[in-house]
Amino acid sequence: MDNRDAVSAFLRSRRDKISPEQAGLPAYGQRRVSGLRRGEVAALAGVSVEYYTRLERGNLKGVSDSVLAALAQALRLDDTERMYLCDLARAAGPGPEPRVRQRAVRPTVRPSVARIVEGMPELPVFVMNNRLDTLAANALGRALYSEMFADPTCGANVARFAFLNPAARRFYVNWERMARFGVGALRIEAGKNPYDRELSNLIGELSTRSDAFRVMWGSHDVHVFRESTQRLNHPLVGDLELDQETMVLPDESGLSLVVYSAPPGTAAADGLKLLAGWSATAGPNPAPHP
C-alpha cells in the first residue's frame, strides 16, 4: 500500500496553517498560498527546497529521525502530529514488514481484562480497539451507550454511531468536538497500520455514507484519546457531565480500557446511579424506551 497521498496531504495541510508571522518570517509581496511557501518550510527545517519538495510529494522513505524532528519543528507540530508523521515515515519503509502485521491474529479481550470490566459495576467501562469497535462493556456501559448497542448497523462501533445514527447528535452534547476527535483517532491508526483492511473498509464506508466524516477526514487532523470531559444527553436520565479516561493496555493488542466517572455528590453521579438501577432491571442488553 502506498501512503504518499496521505503524507503529501498532511504536510500541505500543516504548511497551510502557519502564517509567516507565526514562523517568525517577514511577509512581503503578494502571496498565492494561505500559509508558508515550500521554500520557507525548507529554510526553517534546514533542508534544500528540492528535498522538501520531494517530501511533500509524499516520499518519506529513508528519511532520518533528525530530518523528521526538524520538519516537525518547522511545521510547529504538536506531540500527536509528530507521532503521526513518524508513523507515516515508518509505513513508507520496506513493504514486507507491514504485510506480516496484516496476517496477525485479531486481538481479543483477555479474561483478566474482562474481570476488570465487570468488577467496576458503578462505572461505565468499555474495551475498545484501534478502529473504535467496542469489544466488551459492563452493564452500566451498555446502558450508557444503549442507543449504539440497540442499532445493529453500528456494529458497536463508536464512529459508525457518531456519523450514521441521528441519535448521536443529541447524545453527544458537543457532537462536532467528539466527531473530530474520533476522526483524528482513526487517522492516527491509518498512519500506523496502512495494511489494516478492516480499518480501510471502515474509513471508506464512513466517507461514502457521511458528508460530515468526509469533510473532517479531509482536514488531516490527528488525535489521541487520553482524558477528557464528555457531556452526554442520555434519553432516560438526561444530561451527564462525565470524566473519561482512556488507558492503553500494556501489551501489543492495541486495545484500550475506557472508563467514565463523575465526582461524588454531583448530578452526573446521581444520574449514573439511576442508570445503574435501570440497567439492572432492563436485562443484559438494555435499550431506551421510545
VOBA-1610 file (N, C-alpha, C; in pm, whole numbers, padded with zeros to 5 digits, always signed):
BEGIN
Met+00084-00120+00000Met+00000+00000+00000Met+00088+00125+00000Asp+00052+00224-00082Asp+00127+00346-00099Asp+00063+00456-00014Asn+00141+00514+00077Asn+00085+00619+00163Asn+00129+00758+00120Arg+00179+00772-00004Arg+00230+00902-00047Arg+00121+01010-00049Asp-00001+00972-00086Asp-00109+01071-00086Asp-00135+01124+00055Ala-00135+01033+00154Ala-00159+01074+00293Ala-00047+01164+00343Val+00078+01128+00310Val+00193+01210+00351Val+00184+01349+00290Ser+00160+01352+00159Ser+00155+01480+00088Ser+00044+01570+00144Ala-00074+01513+00161Ala-00187+01594+00210Ala-00162+01643+00352Phe-00102+01560+00436Phe-00077+01601+00575Phe+00023+01716+00579Leu+00135+01704+00506Leu+00235+01810+00509Leu+00180+01940+00452Arg+00104+01931+00344Arg+00045+02053+00287Arg-00053+02117+00385Ser-00134+02033+00451Ser-00234+02088+00544Ser-00168+02157+00661Arg-00056+02105+00710Arg+00013+02169+00822Arg+00082+02298+00774Arg+00142+02295+00654Arg+00206+02415+00600Arg+00105+02527+00580Asp-00015+02491+00535Asp-00117+02592+00509Asp-00166+02659+00636Lys-00145+02596+00752Lys-00197+02651+00878Lys-00104+02750+00944Ile+00018+02766+00892Ile+00118+02851+00958Ile+00139+02977+00875Ser+00123+03091+00936Ser+00150+03217+00868Ser+00298+03252+00883Pro+00351+03335+00794Pro+00491+03378+00812Pro+00516+03442+00947Glu+00418+03521+00994Glu+00434+03587+01124Glu+00450+03484+01236Gln+00370+03377+01230Gln+00381+03272+01333Gln+00516+03204+01329Ala+00574+03194+01210Ala+00704+03127+01194Ala+00820+03222+01215Gly+00790+03351+01243Gly+00896+03448+01264Gly+00963+03492+01135Leu+00889+03486+01025Leu+00944+03524+00894Leu+00879+03653+00846Pro+00950+03734+00772Pro+00888+03855+00716Pro+00789+03818+00606Ala+00678+03887+00603Ala+00576+03865+00500Ala+00581+03982+00403Tyr+00619+03955+00280Tyr+00629+04062+00182Tyr+00579+04011+00047Gly+00530+04104-00031Gly+00482+04068-00164Gly+00348+03998-00159Gln+00291+03978-00275Gln+00163+03908-00286Gln+00185+03759-00273Arg+00110+03697-00183Arg+00127+03555-00157Arg+00013+03476-00220Arg+00047+03367-00288Arg-00055+03284-00352Arg-00092+03163-00268Val-00029+03148-00153Val-00059+03036-00064Val-00112+03090+00068Ser-00196+03012+00135Ser-00258+03057+00260Ser-00160+03055+00377Gly-00059+02973+00370Gly+00036+02962+00480Gly+00178+02986+00430Leu+00270+02900+00473Leu+00409+02913+00432Leu+00430+02858+00292Arg+00531+02913+00225Arg+00575+02856+00098Arg+00665+02736+00125Arg+00680+02651+00024Arg+00769+02536+00040Arg+00910+02579+00075Gly+00958+02683+00009Gly+01094+02729+00036Gly+01112+02777+00178Glu+01007+02837+00235Glu+01015+02884+00373Glu+01021+02767+00471Val+00941+02663+00446Val+00948+02544+00531Val+01085+02480+00519Ala+01138+02472+00397Ala+01270+02412+00376Ala+01377+02489+00454Ala+01371+02621+00449Ala+01470+02702+00521Ala+01458+02681+00672Leu+01336+02677+00722Leu+01315+02656+00866Leu+01364+02518+00910Ala+01350+02418+00823Ala+01390+02281+00858Ala+01537+02254+00827Gly+01604+02346+00758Gly+01745+02328+00727Gly+01770+02228+00617Val+01679+02218+00521Val+01698+02128+00407Val+01679+02209+00279Ser+01718+02151+00167Ser+01703+02220+00040Ser+01557+02222-00003Val+01523+02316-00088Val+01387+02323-00140Val+01355+02196-00219Glu+01453+02147-00293Glu+01430+02025-00373Glu+01399+01907-00282Tyr+01472+01898-00171Tyr+01450+01784-00080Tyr+01313+01795-00013Tyr+01277+01917+00032Tyr+01146+01931+00094Tyr+01035+01904-00007Thr+01053+01947-00130Thr+00953+01922-00233Thr+00932+01773-00251Arg+01041+01697-00246Arg+01030+01550-00255Arg+00949+01496-00138Leu+00973+01548-00018Leu+00898+01502+00099Leu+00750+01535+00083Glu+00720+01658+00042Glu+00580+01698+00032Glu+00508+01628-00083Arg+00582+01572-00174Arg+00520+01489-00278Arg+00488+01350-00225Gly+00522+01326-00099Gly+00480+01203-00034Gly+00588+01100-00013Asn+00712+01132-00045Asn+00820+01034-00036Asn+00897+01051+00095Leu+00857+00976+00197Leu+00927+00979+00326Leu+01021+00860+00344Lys+01035+00779+00243Lys+01117+00658+00256Lys+01263+00696+00284Gly+01316+00640+00392Gly+01456+00661+00426Gly+01486+00793+00495Val+01384+00870+00532Val+01408+00999+00598Val+01459+00974+00740Ser+01563+01046+00779Ser+01623+01025+00911Ser+01538+01086+01021Asp+01562+01040+01144Asp+01489+01094+01259Asp+01519+01242+01278Ser+01643+01283+01248Ser+01678+01424+01266Ser+01604+01514+01168Val+01586+01466+01045Val+01510+01545+00947Val+01364+01551+00987Leu+01309+01439+01035Leu+01171+01440+01081Leu+01152+01537+01196Ala+01248+01540+01288Ala+01239+01632+01402Ala+01246+01777+01354Ala+01336+01805+01260Ala+01347+01941+01208Ala+01222+01982+01133Leu+01165+01888+01059Leu+01041+01916+00985Leu+00926+01942+01082Ala+00918+01862+01188Ala+00813+01880+01288Ala+00825+02016+01355Gln+00948+02058+01383Gln+00967+02190+01445Gln+00930+02302+01348Ala+00968+02287+01222Ala+00938+02391+01124Ala+00788+02406+01103Leu+00716+02294+01107Leu+00571+02297+01085Leu+00494+02315+01215Arg+00567+02332+01325Arg+00506+02358+01457Arg+00407+02247+01494Leu+00448+02123+01473Leu+00361+02010+01503Leu+00354+01987+01654Asp+00237+01948+01703Asp+00227+01909+01844Asp+00271+01764+01859Asp+00269+01712+01982Asp+00321+01577+02006Asp+00246+01472+01926Thr+00114+01486+01917Thr+00035+01387+01843Thr+00067+01393+01694Glu+00082+01513+01640Glu+00117+01527+01498Glu+00257+01474+01469Arg+00350+01497+01562Arg+00486+01442+01546Arg+00482+01289+01540Met+00406+01230+01630Met+00393+01085+01631Met+00335+01035+01500Tyr+00235+01105+01450Tyr+00171+01065+01324Tyr+00270+01075+01208Leu+00350+01183+01204Leu+00450+01197+01098Leu+00550+01082+01103Cys+00594+01045+01223Cys+00688+00933+01236Cys+00623+00801+01193Asp+00495+00784+01225Asp+00424+00663+01181Asp+00418+00658+01028Leu+00390+00772+00966Leu+00386+00776+00820Leu+00523+00740+00761Ala+00629+00790+00824Ala+00764+00759+00775Ala+00795+00611+00788Arg+00756+00551+00901Arg+00780+00407+00919Arg+00701+00326+00817Ala+00576+00368+00793Ala+00493+00295+00697Ala+00544+00310+00555Ala+00622+00415+00528Ala+00677+00435+00394Ala+00801+00350+00370Gly+00847+00278+00473Gly+00965+00195+00460Gly+00938+00069+00380Pro+01025-00030+00390Pro+01010-00154+00314Pro+00874-00219+00337Gly+00818-00277+00235Gly+00683-00330+00239Gly+00660-00458+00316Pro+00754-00555+00318Pro+00722-00685+00376Pro+00681-00681+00521Glu+00745-00594+00603Glu+00714-00596+00747Glu+00568-00563+00776Pro+00510-00455+00716Pro+00368-00430+00743Pro+00277-00542+00700Arg+00314-00613+00593Arg+00227-00721+00546Arg+00220-00835+00647Val+00326-00851+00727Val+00321-00952+00832Val+00215-00914+00935Arg+00207-00784+00966Arg+00110-00741+01064Arg-00033-00764+01015Gln-00053-00763+00882Gln-00187-00782+00830Gln-00238-00922+00863Arg-00147-01020+00874Arg-00188-01158+00899Arg-00192-01190+01048Ala-00165-01089+01132Ala-00163-01114+01276Ala-00302-01151+01326Val-00304-01226+01437Val-00431-01266+01497Val-00502-01143+01551Arg-00633-01135+01528Arg-00709-01020+01576Arg-00711-01020+01729Pro-00688-00905+01791Pro-00681-00901+01937Pro-00815-00935+02001Thr-00808-01005+02111Thr-00928-01039+02187Thr-00909-00989+02330Val-01020-00978+02402Val-01017-00931+02540Val-00976-01045+02631Arg-00864-01030+02700Arg-00817-01133+02790Arg-00914-01150+02907Pro-00927-01272+02961Pro-01018-01294+03075Pro-00990-01201+03192Ser-00862-01169+03217Ser-00830-01081+03330Ser-00883-00940+03305Val-00878-00896+03179Val-00930-00764+03146Val-01083-00765+03156Ala-01145-00874+03111Ala-01291-00885+03122Ala-01336-00879+03267Arg-01257-00938+03359Arg-01292-00932+03501Arg-01283-00790+03554Ile-01184-00713+03505Ile-01174-00573+03546Ile-01297-00496+03502Val-01340-00520+03378Val-01458-00451+03323Val-01581-00480+03408Glu-01603-00606+03439Glu-01720-00645+03517Glu-01705-00610+03664Gly-01580-00591+03710Gly-01556-00565+03852Gly-01578-00421+03893Met-01618-00334+03799Met-01647-00194+03832Met-01792-00163+03796Pro-01889-00222+03866Pro-02030-00208+03825Pro-02086-00068+03842Glu-02019+00016+03921Glu-02073+00150+03944Glu-02023+00252+03842Leu-01936+00207+03750Leu-01882+00295+03647Leu-01905+00233+03510Pro-01934+00313+03407Pro-01941+00260+03271Pro-01799+00230+03221Val-01775+00105+03181Val-01642+00062+03139Val-01652-00010+03006Phe-01555+00017+02918Phe-01552-00043+02785Phe-01411-00088+02751Val-01399-00185+02661Val-01273-00217+02596Val-01291-00190+02448Met-01200-00108+02391Met-01212-00068+02251Met-01083-00100+02177Asn-01097-00125+02046Asn-00978-00148+01965Asn-00943-00021+01887Asn-00843-00032+01800Asn-00795+00086+01730Asn-00892+00138+01624Arg-00997+00061+01593Arg-01098+00105+01496Arg-01222+00161+01567Leu-01214+00179+01698Leu-01325+00229+01780Leu-01439+00129+01788Asp-01409+00000+01769Asp-01505-00107+01796Asp-01509-00132+01946Thr-01629-00147+02001Thr-01644-00183+02143Thr-01644-00335+02153Leu-01538-00391+02210Leu-01524-00537+02220Leu-01583-00591+02348Ala-01593-00509+02450Ala-01651-00553+02578Ala-01704-00430+02650Ala-01809-00449+02728Ala-01865-00341+02810Ala-01940-00403+02926Asn-01937-00336+03041Asn-02016-00386+03153Asn-02162-00338+03138Ala-02247-00376+03230Ala-02389-00346+03218Ala-02415-00196+03215Leu-02343-00120+03298Leu-02363+00024+03301Leu-02311+00089+03173Gly-02204+00035+03118Gly-02153+00086+02991Gly-02254+00065+02879Arg-02315-00053+02876Arg-02416-00080+02774Arg-02539+00008+02794Ala-02572+00037+02918Ala-02686+00125+02945Ala-02655+00268+02903Leu-02531+00313+02926Leu-02494+00449+02888Leu-02501+00466+02736Tyr-02449+00369+02663Tyr-02449+00374+02516Tyr-02561+00284+02460Ser-02677+00287+02525Ser-02786+00198+02487Ser-02830+00217+02343Glu-02827+00342+02294Glu-02871+00366+02157Glu-02775+00307+02055Met-02647+00309+02085Met-02550+00247+01995Met-02567+00097+01992Phe-02579+00035+02111Phe-02592-00110+02116Phe-02725-00158+02059Ala-02827-00072+02062Ala-02958-00110+02008Ala-02962-00101+01857Asp-02863-00038+01794Asp-02860-00021+01649Asp-02768-00125+01587Pro-02822-00229+01524Pro-02737-00335+01469Pro-02647-00288+01357Thr-02683-00178+01290Thr-02599-00130+01180Thr-02470-00067+01229Cys-02465-00029+01358Cys-02344+00031+01413Cys-02235-00073+01438Gly-02276-00197+01464Gly-02176-00298+01498Gly-02097-00263+01622Ala-02159-00189+01715Ala-02094-00144+01839Ala-01968-00063+01810Asn-01968+00006+01697Asn-01855+00091+01660Asn-01893+00237+01686Val-01811+00307+01766Val-01843+00443+01808Val-01844+00539+01689Ala-01754+00520+01592Ala-01751+00609+01477Ala-01876+00593+01391Arg-01919+00469+01369Arg-02043+00449+01294Arg-02161+00513+01367Phe-02166+00494+01498Phe-02275+00554+01575Phe-02273+00705+01562Ala-02155+00766+01575Ala-02145+00911+01573Ala-02188+00970+01440Phe-02153+00904+01329Phe-02177+00963+01198Phe-02300+00909+01126Leu-02346+00790+01162Leu-02454+00728+01085Leu-02585+00717+01160Asn-02584+00734+01293Asn-02707+00727+01371Asn-02748+00869+01413Pro-02863+00918+01369Pro-02905+01055+01402Pro-02911+01082+01552Ala-02934+00978+01632Ala-02943+00999+01778Ala-02813+01048+01837Ala-02700+01023+01769Ala-02570+01061+01824Ala-02556+01212+01837Arg-02619+01288+01750Arg-02605+01434+01755Arg-02677+01492+01878Arg-02774+01420+01932Arg-02834+01461+02058Arg-02757+01404+02176Phe-02712+01280+02163Phe-02643+01211+02272Phe-02514+01283+02309Tyr-02433+01317+02210Tyr-02311+01394+02236Tyr-02346+01542+02233Val-02344+01606+02349Val-02383+01747+02357Val-02293+01832+02267Asn-02162+01803+02269Asn-02069+01869+02177Asn-02032+01767+02070Trp-02128+01743+01980Trp-02110+01636+01880Trp-01990+01663+01791Glu-01973+01785+01744Glu-01865+01811+01648Glu-01729+01786+01710Arg-01711+01826+01835Arg-01583+01802+01904Arg-01555+01654+01913Met-01654+01577+01957Met-01634+01433+01970Met-01609+01369+01834Ala-01685+01414+01733Ala-01670+01356+01599Ala-01530+01383+01545Arg-01481+01505+01563Arg-01346+01537+01515Arg-01240+01456+01589Phe-01260+01435+01719Phe-01167+01351+01794Phe-01165+01209+01739Gly-01285+01156+01709Gly-01293+01021+01655Gly-01225+01009+01520Val-01247+01105+01433Val-01183+01105+01301Val-01032+01115+01317Gly-00987+01203+01408Gly-00844+01217+01432Gly-00781+01090+01485Ala-00853+01016+01568Ala-00801+00889+01620Ala-00790+00785+01508Leu-00889+00780+01419Leu-00883+00687+01308Leu-00768+00722+01213Arg-00740+00851+01194Arg-00629+00888+01107Arg-00496+00847+01168Ile-00483+00861+01300Ile-00361+00812+01367Ile-00341+00665+01337Glu-00448+00585+01351Glu-00436+00441+01328Glu-00408+00409+01182Ala-00465+00487+01091Ala-00437+00465+00949Ala-00290+00490+00918Gly-00229+00587+00988Gly-00086+00610+00970Gly-00001+00498+01025Lys-00044+00442+01138Lys+00031+00332+01199Lys+00014+00202+01121Asn-00109+00176+01076Asn-00144+00046+01019Asn-00208+00063+00881Pro-00130+00102+00781Pro-00188+00123+00648Pro-00236-00006+00582Tyr-00196-00122+00637Tyr-00237-00251+00579Tyr-00355-00313+00653Asp-00415-00239+00745Asp-00532-00289+00819Asp-00655-00278+00729Arg-00695-00390+00672Arg-00804-00388+00575Arg-00936-00346+00638Glu-00963-00393+00760Glu-01090-00357+00825Glu-01095-00208+00855Leu-00982-00150+00893Leu-00977-00006+00917Leu-01001+00070+00786Ser-00937+00026+00678Ser-00958+00091+00548Ser-01103+00080+00504Asn-01163-00036+00528Asn-01304-00053+00491Asn-01394+00039+00571Leu-01366+00055+00701Leu-01446+00144+00785Leu-01435+00288+00736Ile-01314+00332+00708Ile-01293+00469+00660Ile-01364+00490+00526Gly-01355+00391+00437Gly-01424+00401+00310Gly-01575+00406+00325Glu-01628+00323+00416Glu-01773+00322+00440Glu-01820+00457+00492Leu-01749+00511+00592Leu-01791+00638+00651Leu-01775+00753+00551Ser-01671+00748+00470Ser-01652+00853+00370Ser-01764+00852+00267Thr-01813+00733+00235Thr-01920+00720+00136Thr-02055+00761+00193Arg-02080+00727+00319Arg-02213+00743+00376Arg-02232+00873+00454Ser-02124+00942+00487Ser-02136+01062+00571Ser-02057+01178+00512Asp-02128+01284+00473Asp-02060+01404+00424Asp-01975+01466+00533Ala-02025+01465+00657Ala-01951+01525+00768Ala-01819+01452+00790Phe-01823+01319+00786Phe-01699+01243+00802Phe-01601+01276+00691Arg-01650+01281+00569Arg-01562+01306+00454Arg-01492+01441+00467Val-01565+01543+00512Val-01504+01675+00529Val-01399+01672+00641Met-01434+01610+00754Met-01340+01604+00867Met-01217+01521+00832Trp-01236+01412+00758Trp-01123+01329+00718Trp-01028+01409+00630Gly-01083+01495+00546Gly-01001+01575+00456Gly-00919+01682+00526Ser-00948+01711+00652Ser-00871+01812+00725Ser-00735+01759+00770His-00718+01626+00775His-00592+01562+00814His-00550+01595+00956Asp-00645+01628+01042Asp-00615+01648+01183Asp-00603+01512+01251Val-00523+01506+01357Val-00500+01380+01428Val-00530+01400+01577His-00560+01289+01645His-00599+01297+01785His-00570+01164+01854Val-00529+01172+01979Val-00512+01054+02063Val-00604+01071+02184Phe-00690+00972+02211Phe-00777+00976+02328Phe-00695+00950+02453Arg-00704+01039+02548Arg-00641+01019+02678Arg-00746+01047+02785Glu-00749+01170+02835Glu-00852+01206+02931Glu-00928+01327+02878Ser-01054+01335+02914Ser-01136+01447+02869Ser-01264+01450+02952Thr-01342+01553+02932Thr-01474+01561+02992Thr-01577+01551+02882Gln-01671+01458+02897Gln-01775+01437+02798Gln-01910+01479+02854Arg-01983+01557+02778Arg-02122+01587+02814Arg-02213+01503+02726Leu-02290+01417+02791Leu-02378+01326+02721Leu-02522+01354+02761Asn-02612+01342+02667Asn-02755+01362+02693Asn-02824+01228+02676His-02837+01155+02786His-02893+01020+02780His-03045+01028+02768Pro-03108+00942+02687Pro-03254+00952+02667Pro-03336+00926+02791Leu-03279+00862+02893Leu-03356+00832+03015Leu-03319+00920+03133Val-03192+00950+03151Val-03151+01022+03272Val-03103+01164+03242Gly-03107+01204+03116Gly-03075+01341+03081Gly-02927+01371+03076Asp-02892+01495+03110Asp-02756+01546+03091Asp-02660+01486+03193Leu-02546+01437+03142Leu-02442+01379+03226Leu-02308+01439+03186Glu-02240+01503+03278Glu-02105+01552+03253Glu-02007+01457+03320Leu-01937+01379+03238Leu-01856+01268+03288Leu-01710+01287+03251Asp-01623+01245+03341Asp-01479+01239+03311Asp-01450+01108+03238Gln-01376+01118+03129Gln-01341+00999+03051Gln-01190+00976+03059Glu-01152+00857+03098Glu-01011+00817+03100Glu-00993+00702+03002Thr-00894+00714+02914Thr-00864+00609+02816Thr-00724+00558+02842Met-00712+00431+02876Met-00584+00370+02914Met-00549+00257+02819Val-00437+00274+02748Val-00392+00171+02654Val-00341+00052+02734Leu-00386-00068+02698Leu-00342-00188+02769Leu-00194-00214+02740Pro-00118-00257+02841Pro+00027-00274+02826Pro+00065-00403+02755Asp+00022-00417+02632Asp+00061-00533+02551Asp+00060-00488+02406Glu+00066-00581+02313Glu+00072-00545+02171Glu-00065-00552+02105Ser-00171-00559+02183Ser-00304-00579+02125Ser-00361-00452+02063Gly-00317-00335+02109Gly-00374-00211+02062Gly-00509-00179+02125Leu-00548-00254+02228Leu-00676-00232+02293Leu-00662-00126+02403Ser-00773-00059+02431Ser-00775+00044+02535Ser-00892+00020+02629Leu-00872+00054+02755Leu-00978+00049+02855Leu-01032+00192+02872Val-01161+00209+02851Val-01224+00341+02859Val-01319+00340+02979Val-01302+00436+03070Val-01382+00442+03192Val-01441+00582+03206Tyr-01571+00587+03232Tyr-01640+00714+03263Tyr-01665+00720+03413Ser-01656+00841+03469Ser-01685+00859+03611Ser-01735+01001+03634Ala-01787+01024+03753Ala-01834+01156+03792Ala-01797+01180+03938Pro-01762+01303+03976Pro-01731+01332+04116Pro-01851+01301+04205Pro-01825+01248+04326Pro-01936+01218+04418Pro-02018+01342+04450Gly-02148+01323+04463Gly-02236+01431+04501Gly-02282+01519+04387Thr-02237+01490+04265Thr-02277+01572+04151Thr-02404+01514+04088Ala-02468+01596+04005Ala-02586+01548+03933Ala-02551+01431+03842Ala-02431+01434+03784Ala-02391+01325+03696Ala-02375+01194+03774Ala-02320+01202+03896Ala-02307+01081+03978Ala-02444+01025+04012Asp-02539+01112+04043Asp-02676+01066+04070Asp-02736+01004+03945Gly-02708+01063+03829Gly-02759+01009+03703Gly-02705+00869+03675Leu-02577+00848+03704Leu-02519+00714+03684Leu-02585+00612+03777Lys-02618+00653+03900Lys-02685+00562+03992Lys-02824+00524+03939Leu-02896+00623+03888Leu-03027+00594+03829Leu-03014+00501+03710Leu-02913+00527+03628Leu-02892+00444+03509Leu-02853+00302+03548Ala-02774+00288+03655Ala-02736+00154+03702Ala-02859+00077+03749Gly-02950+00146+03820Gly-03072+00079+03865Gly-03159+00038+03749Trp-03167+00124+03648Trp-03246+00089+03530Trp-03187-00029+03455Ser-03054-00030+03439Ser-02991-00139+03365Ser-03005-00272+03438Ala-03011-00266+03572Ala-03026-00391+03649Ala-03162-00455+03625Thr-03263-00374+03597Thr-03397-00429+03573Thr-03427-00450+03426Ala-03346-00387+03336Ala-03374-00395+03192Ala-03310-00515+03127Gly-03216-00583+03196Gly-03153-00700+03137Gly-03017-00669+03079Pro-02951-00767+03017Pro-02814-00751+02970Pro-02799-00661+02850Asn-02905-00639+02771Asn-02895-00556+02652Asn-03001-00448+02654Pro-02991-00352+02748Pro-03096-00253+02762Pro-03103-00160+02642Ala-03222-00121+02606Ala-03242-00023+02500Ala-03340+00080+02552Pro-03326+00205+02508Pro-03414+00309+02561Pro-03557+00290+02517His-03649+00331+02601His-03790+00325+02562His-03820+00433+02461Pro-03912+00409+02369Pro-03945+00512+02269Pro-04011+00631+02337
//
